[in-house]
Amino acid sequence: MNKEHVTPVASNSQTVTIRKISIKTLPNHKNKGEYWGCHQSKSRTLCIHERTVSRKKKKKKRKRHKDLDGAGGEEYPMDIWLLLASYIRPEDIVNFSLICKNAWTVTCTAAFWTRLYRRHYMLDASLPLRLRPESMEKLRCLRACVIRSLYHTYEPFAARISKNPAIPESTPSTLKNSKCLLFWCRRIVGNRQEPMWEFNFKSKKQSPRLKSKCMGRLQPPIQYEDVHTNPDQDCCLLQVTTLNFIFIPIVMGIFTLFTINVSTDMRHHRVRLMFQDPPVRGGWKLCCEQGVQIILDPAHSVRLFGGAPVFLM
């Protein structure tokens, strides 16, 4: 180490400190070039050694990850997953199918949906003809029919329909640019002396054009395609109940306008629908004179169903 000597020196009223530093000489080499060359070679050797050590550590980490991935769990047979699926609630089916591939495959089978239907079926339930036990033996559209039957027999699902308000707080935008496929009306006999009328409009959303097949939805196995077939996929049902019968023409076109306003008597609501034959392109505004306009006034209730409960009646 370098040695340092401190000597105080008095000058008038101030004290000056003089430091003597002894510098250690370089090692006994023939010349300075030989010393610096030896030092650089040692530093290079250290850098190469550090690199090899870091590479070995990375290889060990990769091997550990591979071992963990290989021994992360065991693959159970389909029978075990099918047995576990008999204890799953209907609202937990999605979470159950996300556990692994075998669990998802079980939810695609006809046995899974048949057992789910029998578990929640009630003898006193008033089901449509297509949702009764004698009709559930068909494999085609089995999944969609079981889900619809749950809205009749399973209390949590039935409560979702009953909780829907008679008049929505804001006008839904789901029907915009959707295609009306079917229209029908029926008479409703209730507590009122005069019967009410129910107008139903079944529409289907225009499916977007996918640039690649990878962007599509997950497809079930080929042997279960009939079970997952659903002709009412992406369909909506607009249900408008009026206090009296209103004659309207049969419409089959694109929903371009759907508004809910206050009726002329200021006691009920007024529903206005506009239909257009050609499809509406983005950014092209239609004139009010084009298309077929339907006004339902006075309207007692306006409900919009989507997904499974499209055909509950």
C-alpha positions, 0 to 999 in steps of 0.5 A, spaced: 500 500 500 502 507 499 504 510 505 502 517 507 506 522 512 502 528 515 507 533 518 504 540 521 507 546 519 506 553 523 506 559 519 504 566 523 497 564 526 495 559 520 497 551 520 499 548 514 499 541 513 504 538 508 502 531 505 508 526 503 506 520 499 510 515 497 508 511 490 509 504 490 513 502 484 511 497 478 513 490 479 520 488 477 519 487 470 524 488 464 519 494 461 512 497 462 510 494 456 511 487 458 507 488 465 501 491 461 501 486 456 501 481 462 495 485 465 491 485 459 491 477 457 489 476 464 483 480 464 481 477 457 482 470 460 477 472 466 472 475 461 472 468 457 471 465 464 465 469 466 462 468 459 462 460 459 460 460 466 454 464 465 452 460 459 452 454 463 448 457 468 443 458 462 443 451 460 442 449 467 436 453 467 433 451 461 434 443 463 430 445 469 424 448 465 424 442 461 424 437 466 418 442 470 414 442 463 415 434 463 413 433 470 408 438 471 402 433 472 399 427 470 394 426 464 387 423 466 383 419 462 376 421 459 372 417 464 375 421 470 373 428 467 366 425 465 365 423 472 367 430 475 363 433 470 357 430 473 358 435 479 359 441 475 353 447 475 351 449 469 354 456 470 361 453 471 361 449 465 366 454 461 371 454 467 371 447 467 372 446 460 378 451 461 382 446 465 385 442 460 384 439 453 381 433 456 376 437 460 374 441 454 373 435 450 368 432 455 364 438 454 363 437 447 360 430 448 353 428 447 353 424 454 355 430 457 349 434 455 344 428 456 346 428 463 346 435 464 339 435 461 336 429 465 339 432 472 335 438 471 329 436 468 322 437 472 316 433 470 312 439 471 316 444 467 312 446 461 317 445 455 316 446 448 315 440 444 323 440 441 325 441 448 321 435 451 325 428 453 322 424 447 325 429 442 332 430 446 334 423 443 336 427 437 344 429 437 343 434 432 343 441 436 343 437 442 347 442 446 343 448 444 337 445 446 339 443 453 341 450 454 335 453 452 331 448 456 335 450 462 332 457 462 325 453 463 328 448 469 334 451 472 332 457 477 338 461 476 337 461 469 330 463 469 331 468 474 335 472 468 329 472 464 325 475 469 329 480 471 329 484 465 326 490 465 319 491 461 323 497 458 330 498 457 333 504 460 337 506 453 336 503 446 340 497 445 344 498 439 345 490 438 340 490 432 343 495 428 345 492 421 342 485 423 338 481 418 331 480 420 329 473 418 323 471 421 317 475 423 310 473 427 305 475 432 301 472 437 295 474 442 296 474 449 291 473 454 292 476 461 289 479 467 286 485 462 279 485 459 282 486 453 288 482 450 295 484 448 299 483 442 306 480 442 310 482 436 317 478 435 322 479 430 328 474 429 334 477 426 341 475 425 348 479 426 352 479 420 358 475 421 365 479 420 369 477 414 375 474 417 382 475 414 385 468 416 382 462 419 386 462 425 381 468 427 375 464 427 372 460 434 374 454 437 371 448 433 369 442 436 371 435 434 369 432 428 365 426 431 361 432 435 359 437 430 352 435 430 351 436 437 354 443 437 350 445 430 346 451 432 342 454 426 340 460 431 348 462 432 348 469 433 341 470 433 337 476 437 329 476 438 326 483 439 319 482 443 314 488 443 308 487 446 302 492 445 296 494 448 292 493 442 293 489 435 297 493 430 297 491 422 304 492 420 306 489 413 311 483 413 318 485 413 324 481 411 331 486 411 336 489 415 335 493 421 337 500 420 333 504 425 331 502 432 328 507 437 324 507 443 321 514 445 315 516 449 308 515 446 303 521 444 299 520 450 305 521 454 303 514 458 306 509 454 312 508 449 313 508 442 317 503 438 320 505 431 323 500 426 326 501 419 328 496 415 332 496 408 333 491 403 340 491 401 346 491 406 348 497 409 355 499 408 360 502 413 360 510 413 353 510 408 348 514 411 341 512 409 335 517 407 329 517 412 324 515 406 328 509 404 326 502 406 320 500 410 318 503 417 314 500 422 311 504 428 308 500 434 304 505 439 303 504 444 308 499 447 307 496 453 314 492 454 320 491 449 325 486 450 331 483 447 333 476 447 340 474 445 344 467 445 341 461 448 334 464 450 332 466 443 326 461 442 323 460 449 316 460 447 
